[in-house]
């Protein structure tokens, strides 16, 4: 499959969506914050943290898949 780099990136980066959804759940159920500024700061910072996790985890997933694919194809002998 020629689209494996994007699949490996997005599969491992999807953890950040879980982090953001859990932060939303935590905000609405556990915290007692109200008002526009508290909500904007909380979700703004969580969006930035989730984006950073998206990039970091996606890069790790892509690089590990790349190393795996290169090792597999290096072991194949075409005689």
C-alpha positions as CSV (number, residue, x, y, z in Angstrom):
1,X,0.0,0.0,0.0
2,X,1.6,3.2,-1.1
3,X,-0.3,5.3,1.5
4,X,1.3,3.5,4.5
5,X,3.2,6.7,5.7
6,X,0.0,8.6,6.3
7,X,-1.7,5.6,7.8
8,X,1.1,5.1,10.3
9,X,1.3,8.8,11.1
10,X,-2.5,9.2,11.7
11,X,-2.9,5.9,13.5
12,X,-0.4,6.8,16.2
13,X,-1.4,10.5,16.2
14,X,-5.0,9.7,16.9
15,X,-4.2,9.3,20.5
16,X,-4.2,13.1,20.7
17,X,-7.8,13.2,19.8
18,X,-8.5,10.9,22.8
19,X,-6.5,13.3,25.0
20,X,-8.6,16.3,23.8
21,X,-11.9,14.4,24.2
22,X,-11.0,13.4,27.7
23,X,-10.0,16.9,28.5
24,X,-13.4,18.1,27.4
25,X,-15.1,15.4,29.5
26,X,-12.9,16.5,32.5
27,X,-13.8,20.2,31.9
28,X,-17.5,19.6,31.9
29,X,-17.7,17.0,34.7
30,X,-14.9,17.6,37.2
31,X,-14.1,21.3,37.1
32,X,-16.3,24.1,38.2
33,X,-15.0,26.6,35.8
34,X,-17.5,29.0,34.2
35,X,-17.1,32.1,32.1
36,X,-15.7,32.8,28.7
37,X,-12.1,33.4,29.7
38,X,-11.6,30.3,31.7
39,X,-13.2,28.2,29.0
40,X,-11.2,29.8,26.3
41,X,-7.9,29.4,28.2
42,X,-8.6,25.8,29.1
43,X,-9.6,24.7,25.6
44,X,-7.0,26.9,23.9
45,X,-4.2,25.3,25.9
46,X,-5.6,21.8,25.6
47,X,-5.9,22.3,21.8
48,X,-2.2,23.4,21.7
49,X,-1.1,20.4,23.9
50,X,-3.2,18.0,21.8
51,X,-1.7,19.4,18.6
52,X,1.8,19.0,20.0
53,X,1.0,15.4,21.0
54,X,-0.4,14.9,17.4
55,X,2.8,15.9,15.8
56,X,5.1,14.1,18.3
57,X,3.2,10.8,18.3
58,X,2.7,10.9,14.6
59,X,6.4,11.4,14.0
60,X,7.3,8.6,16.3
61,X,4.8,6.3,14.6
62,X,6.0,7.2,11.2
63,X,9.6,6.8,12.0
64,X,9.1,3.4,13.7
65,X,7.1,2.2,10.7
66,X,9.7,3.5,8.3
67,X,12.5,1.6,10.1
68,X,10.4,-1.5,10.2
69,X,9.6,-1.4,6.5
70,X,13.2,-0.7,5.6
71,X,14.4,-3.6,7.7
72,X,11.8,-6.0,6.1
73,X,12.7,-5.0,2.6
74,X,16.4,-5.2,3.4
75,X,16.0,-8.9,4.4
76,X,14.2,-9.8,1.1
77,X,16.5,-11.4,-1.4
78,X,15.6,-11.2,-5.1
79,X,17.8,-13.8,-6.8
